[in-house]
Amino acid sequence: MRAFLQFVLISCLAVSALAGAQPVPPDAAAAVVAAAREALGGEKKLAAVRTVVATGRTRQVRGDNLVPIEFEIAIELPDKYVRKDEIPAQESGPTQTGFSGETLLQFPAPSPPPARAGGPPPPTPEQTAAAARTRLNTIKQDFARLMLGMFAGTSNAYPVTFIYVGKAEAPQGKADVLDVKGSAGPGAFAGRLFINADTHLPIMISWTAPAPPMRGGPPRGGPPSPAGSPAASAGQAREGASPSPSRGDAPAAAAGQPPSPGSAAASPGQGREGQPPPPESRLYFGEYREASGLQLPFRLRRALGPDTVEETTFDGYKINTKIDPKKFEVRK
């Protein structure tokens, strides 16, 4: 696993745009995706997947502490997803986040802070609705990233397109690099997917979130919520490695490398004077093993800038098992 991670990190430094070296075949992206789906189990088996239930444990960095989280993820394709998280060390009950179609699933539901004299006014209904839309979009994007690691594709409810960028070079081999884009619009999905050129299994997806509005100081990057790691979170870790923050994992752009989708360089206007660009996020996929005739990742690692913020280990997957419809209902 250590050599595998070194492959990922070094290869990120050496991505070169083929446009400047040789013509890119028009079907290059489709060929890479087809090879990846074949390595993950084959088109016929992947197309037959209707439900996925996964369980496991996430270790999340919160300040100087490592927080263990037990999770269950339930997916009913094409447009239902929910993740239940429980922190054994806390007395609070489990939390759930997900979506059913265009309906946000979040329990317990967030409540505005109590009003106090001289404090800000409570959010308006419009602001509350806008916050719910943003949260829904965030969860759907995490879902899409997990799907890319599991199936080298998303569902019809959240379609994406692939554009071939080039190859990442490393002493251990090469990786094909694809830009992944969702439907245009505010908060549109964008990322860069790395696929091992030898095994054809997904290695990593990287992306950069838009900078939040300046509010009295530069934004501070913090670890994503466990629901955001879909299986999210799922990802993370080198064999036997500690989930404590690790540095030196952040890939540096090589000369001539096109900017990653969603990055400040690719999206002028995101950065503001005096405000640093948002750090790049990366979700690594590793330890692919057989499960119900498919090759699925059993370890994930999530990094924000130079720091590891989450590590996830899957205990197992159940494919096409019956899921209680109540899991995808809004809880009161």
Contacts in CASP RR format, 6 or more apart in sequence:
PFRMAT RR
TARGET T0000
AUTHOR 0000-0000-0000
METHOD contacts of the structure
MODEL  1
MRAFLQFVLISCLAVSALAGAQPVPPDAAAAVVAAAREALGGEKKLAAVR
TVVATGRTRQVRGDNLVPIEFEIAIELPDKYVRKDEIPAQESGPTQTGFS
GETLLQFPAPSPPPARAGGPPPPTPEQTAAAARTRLNTIKQDFARLMLGM
FAGTSNAYPVTFIYVGKAEAPQGKADVLDVKGSAGPGAFAGRLFINADTH
LPIMISWTAPAPPMRGGPPRGGPPSPAGSPAASAGQAREGASPSPSRGDA
PAAAAGQPPSPGSAAASPGQGREGQPPPPESRLYFGEYREASGLQLPFRL
RRALGPDTVEETTFDGYKINTKIDPKKFEVRK
1 237 0 8 1.000
1 238 0 8 1.000
1 239 0 8 1.000
1 240 0 8 1.000
1 241 0 8 1.000
1 286 0 8 1.000
1 287 0 8 1.000
1 299 0 8 1.000
2 238 0 8 1.000
2 239 0 8 1.000
3 172 0 8 1.000
4 172 0 8 1.000
4 238 0 8 1.000
4 286 0 8 1.000
5 238 0 8 1.000
5 284 0 8 1.000
6 170 0 8 1.000
6 172 0 8 1.000
7 170 0 8 1.000
7 172 0 8 1.000
7 173 0 8 1.000
7 175 0 8 1.000
7 196 0 8 1.000
7 203 0 8 1.000
8 175 0 8 1.000
8 194 0 8 1.000
8 203 0 8 1.000
8 204 0 8 1.000
8 284 0 8 1.000
9 248 0 8 1.000
9 249 0 8 1.000
9 251 0 8 1.000
10 170 0 8 1.000
10 171 0 8 1.000
10 172 0 8 1.000
11 168 0 8 1.000
11 169 0 8 1.000
11 170 0 8 1.000
11 173 0 8 1.000
11 174 0 8 1.000
11 175 0 8 1.000
11 194 0 8 1.000
11 203 0 8 1.000
12 168 0 8 1.000
12 194 0 8 1.000
12 204 0 8 1.000
12 206 0 8 1.000
12 251 0 8 1.000
12 252 0 8 1.000
13 251 0 8 1.000
13 252 0 8 1.000
13 254 0 8 1.000
14 168 0 8 1.000
14 169 0 8 1.000
14 170 0 8 1.000
14 254 0 8 1.000
15 165 0 8 1.000
15 166 0 8 1.000
15 167 0 8 1.000
15 168 0 8 1.000
15 177 0 8 1.000
15 254 0 8 1.000
15 257 0 8 1.000
16 166 0 8 1.000
16 167 0 8 1.000
16 169 0 8 1.000
16 254 0 8 1.000
16 256 0 8 1.000
16 257 0 8 1.000
17 165 0 8 1.000
17 166 0 8 1.000
17 256 0 8 1.000
17 257 0 8 1.000
17 258 0 8 1.000
18 24 0 8 1.000
18 164 0 8 1.000
18 165 0 8 1.000
18 166 0 8 1.000
18 167 0 8 1.000
24 164 0 8 1.000
24 166 0 8 1.000
25 31 0 8 1.000
28 164 0 8 1.000
29 162 0 8 1.000
29 163 0 8 1.000
29 164 0 8 1.000
29 178 0 8 1.000
30 162 0 8 1.000
32 162 0 8 1.000
32 164 0 8 1.000
32 176 0 8 1.000
32 178 0 8 1.000
32 195 0 8 1.000
32 200 0 8 1.000
33 152 0 8 1.000
33 153 0 8 1.000
33 162 0 8 1.000
33 178 0 8 1.000
34 43 0 8 1.000
35 195 0 8 1.000
35 200 0 8 1.000
36 152 0 8 1.000
36 195 0 8 1.000
36 200 0 8 1.000
36 201 0 8 1.000
36 202 0 8 1.000
37 43 0 8 1.000
37 46 0 8 1.000
37 151 0 8 1.000
37 152 0 8 1.000
37 153 0 8 1.000
38 200 0 8 1.000
39 199 0 8 1.000
39 200 0 8 1.000
39 201 0 8 1.000
39 295 0 8 1.000
40 46 0 8 1.000
40 150 0 8 1.000
40 151 0 8 1.000
40 152 0 8 1.000
40 201 0 8 1.000
40 288 0 8 1.000
40 294 0 8 1.000
40 295 0 8 1.000
40 296 0 8 1.000
41 293 0 8 1.000
41 294 0 8 1.000
41 295 0 8 1.000
45 293 0 8 1.000
45 294 0 8 1.000
46 151 0 8 1.000
46 294 0 8 1.000
48 320 0 8 1.000
49 77 0 8 1.000
49 151 0 8 1.000
49 294 0 8 1.000
49 319 0 8 1.000
49 320 0 8 1.000
50 76 0 8 1.000
50 77 0 8 1.000
50 320 0 8 1.000
51 74 0 8 1.000
51 75 0 8 1.000
51 76 0 8 1.000
51 77 0 8 1.000
51 318 0 8 1.000
51 319 0 8 1.000
51 320 0 8 1.000
51 321 0 8 1.000
51 322 0 8 1.000
51 323 0 8 1.000
52 73 0 8 1.000
52 74 0 8 1.000
52 75 0 8 1.000
52 77 0 8 1.000
52 150 0 8 1.000
52 317 0 8 1.000
52 318 0 8 1.000
52 319 0 8 1.000
53 72 0 8 1.000
53 73 0 8 1.000
53 74 0 8 1.000
53 75 0 8 1.000
53 317 0 8 1.000
53 318 0 8 1.000
53 321 0 8 1.000
53 323 0 8 1.000
54 72 0 8 1.000
54 73 0 8 1.000
54 231 0 8 1.000
54 234 0 8 1.000
54 314 0 8 1.000
54 316 0 8 1.000
54 317 0 8 1.000
54 318 0 8 1.000
55 70 0 8 1.000
55 71 0 8 1.000
55 72 0 8 1.000
55 73 0 8 1.000
55 314 0 8 1.000
55 315 0 8 1.000
55 316 0 8 1.000
56 70 0 8 1.000
56 71 0 8 1.000
56 72 0 8 1.000
56 312 0 8 1.000
56 313 0 8 1.000
56 314 0 8 1.000
56 315 0 8 1.000
56 316 0 8 1.000
57 68 0 8 1.000
57 69 0 8 1.000
57 70 0 8 1.000
57 71 0 8 1.000
57 312 0 8 1.000
57 313 0 8 1.000
57 315 0 8 1.000
58 68 0 8 1.000
58 69 0 8 1.000
58 71 0 8 1.000
58 85 0 8 1.000
58 226 0 8 1.000
58 229 0 8 1.000
58 233 0 8 1.000
58 234 0 8 1.000
58 236 0 8 1.000
58 310 0 8 1.000
58 311 0 8 1.000
58 312 0 8 1.000
58 313 0 8 1.000
59 66 0 8 1.000
59 67 0 8 1.000
59 68 0 8 1.000
59 69 0 8 1.000
59 243 0 8 1.000
59 310 0 8 1.000
59 311 0 8 1.000
59 312 0 8 1.000
60 66 0 8 1.000
60 67 0 8 1.000
60 69 0 8 1.000
60 223 0 8 1.000
60 226 0 8 1.000
60 243 0 8 1.000
60 309 0 8 1.000
60 310 0 8 1.000
61 67 0 8 1.000
61 223 0 8 1.000
61 243 0 8 1.000
61 244 0 8 1.000
61 245 0 8 1.000
61 307 0 8 1.000
61 308 0 8 1.000
61 309 0 8 1.000
61 310 0 8 1.000
62 223 0 8 1.000
66 243 0 8 1.000
66 244 0 8 1.000
67 87 0 8 1.000
67 89 0 8 1.000
68 87 0 8 1.000
68 88 0 8 1.000
68 89 0 8 1.000
69 85 0 8 1.000
69 86 0 8 1.000
69 87 0 8 1.000
69 226 0 8 1.000
70 85 0 8 1.000
70 86 0 8 1.000
70 87 0 8 1.000
70 88 0 8 1.000
71 83 0 8 1.000
71 84 0 8 1.000
71 85 0 8 1.000
71 86 0 8 1.000
71 226 0 8 1.000
71 231 0 8 1.000
71 312 0 8 1.000
72 83 0 8 1.000
72 84 0 8 1.000
73 81 0 8 1.000
73 82 0 8 1.000
73 83 0 8 1.000
73 84 0 8 1.000
73 230 0 8 1.000
73 231 0 8 1.000
73 232 0 8 1.000
74 80 0 8 1.000
74 81 0 8 1.000
74 82 0 8 1.000
74 83 0 8 1.000
74 84 0 8 1.000
74 323 0 8 1.000
74 327 0 8 1.000
74 328 0 8 1.000
75 81 0 8 1.000
75 143 0 8 1.000
76 323 0 8 1.000
76 328 0 8 1.000
77 155 0 8 1.000
77 157 0 8 1.000
78 155 0 8 1.000
78 156 0 8 1.000
78 157 0 8 1.000
78 158 0 8 1.000
79 99 0 8 1.000
79 100 0 8 1.000
79 101 0 8 1.000
79 155 0 8 1.000
79 157 0 8 1.000
79 158 0 8 1.000
80 99 0 8 1.000
80 100 0 8 1.000
80 101 0 8 1.000
80 328 0 8 1.000
81 98 0 8 1.000
81 99 0 8 1.000
81 139 0 8 1.000
81 140 0 8 1.000
81 143 0 8 1.000
81 230 0 8 1.000
82 96 0 8 1.000
82 97 0 8 1.000
82 98 0 8 1.000
82 99 0 8 1.000
82 100 0 8 1.000
82 105 0 8 1.000
82 327 0 8 1.000
82 328 0 8 1.000
83 96 0 8 1.000
83 97 0 8 1.000
83 98 0 8 1.000
83 226 0 8 1.000
83 227 0 8 1.000
83 228 0 8 1.000
83 230 0 8 1.000
83 231 0 8 1.000
83 232 0 8 1.000
83 233 0 8 1.000
84 94 0 8 1.000
84 95 0 8 1.000
84 96 0 8 1.000
85 94 0 8 1.000
85 95 0 8 1.000
85 96 0 8 1.000
85 97 0 8 1.000
85 226 0 8 1.000
85 227 0 8 1.000
86 93 0 8 1.000
86 94 0 8 1.000
86 95 0 8 1.000
95 107 0 8 1.000
95 108 0 8 1.000
95 227 0 8 1.000
96 105 0 8 1.000
96 106 0 8 1.000
96 107 0 8 1.000
96 227 0 8 1.000
96 331 0 8 1.000
97 105 0 8 1.000
97 106 0 8 1.000
97 107 0 8 1.000
97 139 0 8 1.000
97 225 0 8 1.000
97 227 0 8 1.000
97 228 0 8 1.000
98 104 0 8 1.000
98 105 0 8 1.000
98 106 0 8 1.000
98 139 0 8 1.000
98 143 0 8 1.000
98 227 0 8 1.000
99 105 0 8 1.000
99 136 0 8 1.000
99 139 0 8 1.000
99 140 0 8 1.000
99 143 0 8 1.000
100 328 0 8 1.000
100 329 0 8 1.000
100 330 0 8 1.000
101 157 0 8 1.000
102 136 0 8 1.000
103 330 0 8 1.000
104 132 0 8 1.000
104 135 0 8 1.000
104 136 0 8 1.000
104 139 0 8 1.000
105 328 0 8 1.000
105 329 0 8 1.000
105 330 0 8 1.000
105 331 0 8 1.000
106 135 0 8 1.000
107 331 0 8 1.000
110 131 0 8 1.000
112 122 0 8 1.000
112 123 0 8 1.000
112 128 0 8 1.000
115 121 0 8 1.000
115 122 0 8 1.000
123 131 0 8 1.000
137 187 0 8 1.000
138 228 0 8 1.000
139 227 0 8 1.000
139 228 0 8 1.000
139 230 0 8 1.000
140 158 0 8 1.000
140 189 0 8 1.000
141 189 0 8 1.000
142 224 0 8 1.000
142 227 0 8 1.000
142 228 0 8 1.000
142 229 0 8 1.000
142 230 0 8 1.000
142 232 0 8 1.000
142 233 0 8 1.000
143 154 0 8 1.000
143 158 0 8 1.000
143 230 0 8 1.000
143 232 0 8 1.000
144 154 0 8 1.000
144 158 0 8 1.000
144 160 0 8 1.000
144 189 0 8 1.000
145 205 0 8 1.000
145 207 0 8 1.000
145 230 0 8 1.000
145 232 0 8 1.000
145 283 0 8 1.000
146 230 0 8 1.000
146 231 0 8 1.000
146 232 0 8 1.000
146 233 0 8 1.000
146 234 0 8 1.000
147 153 0 8 1.000
147 154 0 8 1.000
147 155 0 8 1.000
147 158 0 8 1.000
148 154 0 8 1.000
148 160 0 8 1.000
148 180 0 8 1.000
148 193 0 8 1.000
148 202 0 8 1.000
148 205 0 8 1.000
149 202 0 8 1.000
149 205 0 8 1.000
149 285 0 8 1.000
149 297 0 8 1.000
150 231 0 8 1.000
150 296 0 8 1.000
150 297 0 8 1.000
152 195 0 8 1.000
152 202 0 8 1.000
153 160 0 8 1.000
154 160 0 8 1.000
158 182 0 8 1.000
158 189 0 8 1.000
159 182 0 8 1.000
159 183 0 8 1.000
160 180 0 8 1.000
160 181 0 8 1.000
160 182 0 8 1.000
160 189 0 8 1.000
161 180 0 8 1.000
161 181 0 8 1.000
161 182 0 8 1.000
162 178 0 8 1.000
162 179 0 8 1.000
162 180 0 8 1.000
162 193 0 8 1.000
163 178 0 8 1.000
163 179 0 8 1.000
163 181 0 8 1.000
164 176 0 8 1.000
164 177 0 8 1.000
164 178 0 8 1.000
165 177 0 8 1.000
165 178 0 8 1.000
165 179 0 8 1.000
165 192 0 8 1.000
165 258 0 8 1.000
166 176 0 8 1.000
166 177 0 8 1.000
167 174 0 8 1.000
167 175 0 8 1.000
167 176 0 8 1.000
167 177 0 8 1.000
167 197 0 8 1.000
168 174 0 8 1.000
168 175 0 8 1.000
168 176 0 8 1.000
168 177 0 8 1.000
168 194 0 8 1.000
173 197 0 8 1.000
173 198 0 8 1.000
174 197 0 8 1.000
174 198 0 8 1.000
175 194 0 8 1.000
175 195 0 8 1.000
175 196 0 8 1.000
175 197 0 8 1.000
175 203 0 8 1.000
176 194 0 8 1.000
176 195 0 8 1.000
176 197 0 8 1.000
177 192 0 8 1.000
177 193 0 8 1.000
177 194 0 8 1.000
177 195 0 8 1.000
178 192 0 8 1.000
178 193 0 8 1.000
178 195 0 8 1.000
179 190 0 8 1.000
179 191 0 8 1.000
179 192 0 8 1.000
179 193 0 8 1.000
179 260 0 8 1.000
179 261 0 8 1.000
180 189 0 8 1.000
180 190 0 8 1.000
180 191 0 8 1.000
180 192 0 8 1.000
180 193 0 8 1.000
180 205 0 8 1.000
180 261 0 8 1.000
181 188 0 8 1.000
181 189 0 8 1.000
181 190 0 8 1.000
181 191 0 8 1.000
181 261 0 8 1.000
182 188 0 8 1.000
182 189 0 8 1.000
182 190 0 8 1.000
183 189 0 8 1.000
187 210 0 8 1.000
190 207 0 8 1.000
190 260 0 8 1.000
190 261 0 8 1.000
190 262 0 8 1.000
190 266 0 8 1.000
191 205 0 8 1.000
191 206 0 8 1.000
191 207 0 8 1.000
191 260 0 8 1.000
191 261 0 8 1.000
191 262 0 8 1.000
192 205 0 8 1.000
192 206 0 8 1.000
192 207 0 8 1.000
192 260 0 8 1.000
192 261 0 8 1.000
193 202 0 8 1.000
193 204 0 8 1.000
193 205 0 8 1.000
194 202 0 8 1.000
194 203 0 8 1.000
194 204 0 8 1.000
194 205 0 8 1.000
194 206 0 8 1.000
195 201 0 8 1.000
195 202 0 8 1.000
195 203 0 8 1.000
196 202 0 8 1.000
196 203 0 8 1.000
201 285 0 8 1.000
201 286 0 8 1.000
201 288 0 8 1.000
201 295 0 8 1.000
202 285 0 8 1.000
202 297 0 8 1.000
203 284 0 8 1.000
203 285 0 8 1.000
203 286 0 8 1.000
204 282 0 8 1.000
204 283 0 8 1.000
204 284 0 8 1.000
204 285 0 8 1.000
205 282 0 8 1.000
205 283 0 8 1.000
206 251 0 8 1.000
206 260 0 8 1.000
206 280 0 8 1.000
206 281 0 8 1.000
206 282 0 8 1.000
206 283 0 8 1.000
207 260 0 8 1.000
207 261 0 8 1.000
207 262 0 8 1.000
207 280 0 8 1.000
207 281 0 8 1.000
208 260 0 8 1.000
208 262 0 8 1.000
208 263 0 8 1.000
208 264 0 8 1.000
208 277 0 8 1.000
208 278 0 8 1.000
208 279 0 8 1.000
208 280 0 8 1.000
208 281 0 8 1.000
209 278 0 8 1.000
209 281 0 8 1.000
210 262 0 8 1.000
210 267 0 8 1.000
210 270 0 8 1.000
210 278 0 8 1.000
211 219 0 8 1.000
211 264 0 8 1.000
211 270 0 8 1.000
211 271 0 8 1.000
211 272 0 8 1.000
211 275 0 8 1.000
211 277 0 8 1.000
211 278 0 8 1.000
212 219 0 8 1.000
214 272 0 8 1.000
214 275 0 8 1.000
217 275 0 8 1.000
218 274 0 8 1.000
218 275 0 8 1.000
218 276 0 8 1.000
219 275 0 8 1.000
219 278 0 8 1.000
221 278 0 8 1.000
221 279 0 8 1.000
221 304 0 8 1.000
222 304 0 8 1.000
222 309 0 8 1.000
223 302 0 8 1.000
223 304 0 8 1.000
223 309 0 8 1.000
223 310 0 8 1.000
224 233 0 8 1.000
224 281 0 8 1.000
224 302 0 8 1.000
224 304 0 8 1.000
224 309 0 8 1.000
224 310 0 8 1.000
226 232 0 8 1.000
226 233 0 8 1.000
226 310 0 8 1.000
227 233 0 8 1.000
229 235 0 8 1.000
229 283 0 8 1.000
229 300 0 8 1.000
229 302 0 8 1.000
229 310 0 8 1.000
229 312 0 8 1.000
231 300 0 8 1.000
231 312 0 8 1.000
231 314 0 8 1.000
232 283 0 8 1.000
232 312 0 8 1.000
233 283 0 8 1.000
233 300 0 8 1.000
233 302 0 8 1.000
233 310 0 8 1.000
233 312 0 8 1.000
234 283 0 8 1.000
234 297 0 8 1.000
234 299 0 8 1.000
234 300 0 8 1.000
234 312 0 8 1.000
234 314 0 8 1.000
235 283 0 8 1.000
235 284 0 8 1.000
235 285 0 8 1.000
235 286 0 8 1.000
235 297 0 8 1.000
235 299 0 8 1.000
235 300 0 8 1.000
235 301 0 8 1.000
235 302 0 8 1.000
235 310 0 8 1.000
235 311 0 8 1.000
235 312 0 8 1.000
236 243 0 8 1.000
236 284 0 8 1.000
236 299 0 8 1.000
236 300 0 8 1.000
236 301 0 8 1.000
236 302 0 8 1.000
236 308 0 8 1.000
236 310 0 8 1.000
236 311 0 8 1.000
236 312 0 8 1.000
237 243 0 8 1.000
237 284 0 8 1.000
237 299 0 8 1.000
237 300 0 8 1.000
237 301 0 8 1.000
237 308 0 8 1.000
237 311 0 8 1.000
237 312 0 8 1.000
237 313 0 8 1.000
238 301 0 8 1.000
239 287 0 8 1.000
241 311 0 8 1.000
243 308 0 8 1.000
243 310 0 8 1.000
243 311 0 8 1.000
244 308 0 8 1.000
245 307 0 8 1.000
245 308 0 8 1.000
245 309 0 8 1.000
246 303 0 8 1.000
246 306 0 8 1.000
246 307 0 8 1.000
246 308 0 8 1.000
247 306 0 8 1.000
247 307 0 8 1.000
248 306 0 8 1.000
249 282 0 8 1.000
249 303 0 8 1.000
249 305 0 8 1.000
249 306 0 8 1.000
249 307 0 8 1.000
249 308 0 8 1.000
250 279 0 8 1.000
250 280 0 8 1.000
250 303 0 8 1.000
250 305 0 8 1.000
250 306 0 8 1.000
251 280 0 8 1.000
251 282 0 8 1.000
253 259 0 8 1.000
258 266 0 8 1.000
259 265 0 8 1.000
259 266 0 8 1.000
260 266 0 8 1.000
260 280 0 8 1.000
262 270 0 8 1.000
263 277 0 8 1.000
263 280 0 8 1.000
264 270 0 8 1.000
264 271 0 8 1.000
264 277 0 8 1.000
264 278 0 8 1.000
270 277 0 8 1.000
270 278 0 8 1.000
271 277 0 8 1.000
279 304 0 8 1.000
279 305 0 8 1.000
279 306 0 8 1.000
280 304 0 8 1.000
280 305 0 8 1.000
281 302 0 8 1.000
281 303 0 8 1.000
281 304 0 8 1.000
281 305 0 8 1.000
282 302 0 8 1.000
282 303 0 8 1.000
282 305 0 8 1.000
283 300 0 8 1.000
283 301 0 8 1.000
283 302 0 8 1.000
284 300 0 8 1.000
284 301 0 8 1.000
284 302 0 8 1.000
284 303 0 8 1.000
285 297 0 8 1.000
285 299 0 8 1.000
285 300 0 8 1.000
286 297 0 8 1.000
286 298 0 8 1.000
286 299 0 8 1.000
286 300 0 8 1.000
287 297 0 8 1.000
287 298 0 8 1.000
287 299 0 8 1.000
288 295 0 8 1.000
288 296 0 8 1.000
288 297 0 8 1.000
288 298 0 8 1.000
289 295 0 8 1.000
289 296 0 8 1.000
289 298 0 8 1.000
291 316 0 8 1.000
291 317 0 8 1.000
291 319 0 8 1.000
292 317 0 8 1.000
292 318 0 8 1.000
292 319 0 8 1.000
292 320 0 8 1.000
293 319 0 8 1.000
294 317 0 8 1.000
294 319 0 8 1.000
296 314 0 8 1.000
296 317 0 8 1.000
297 314 0 8 1.000
298 313 0 8 1.000
298 314 0 8 1.000
298 316 0 8 1.000
299 311 0 8 1.000
299 312 0 8 1.000
299 313 0 8 1.000
299 314 0 8 1.000
300 310 0 8 1.000
300 311 0 8 1.000
300 312 0 8 1.000
301 308 0 8 1.000
301 310 0 8 1.000
301 311 0 8 1.000
301 312 0 8 1.000
302 308 0 8 1.000
302 309 0 8 1.000
302 310 0 8 1.000
302 311 0 8 1.000
302 312 0 8 1.000
303 309 0 8 1.000
END
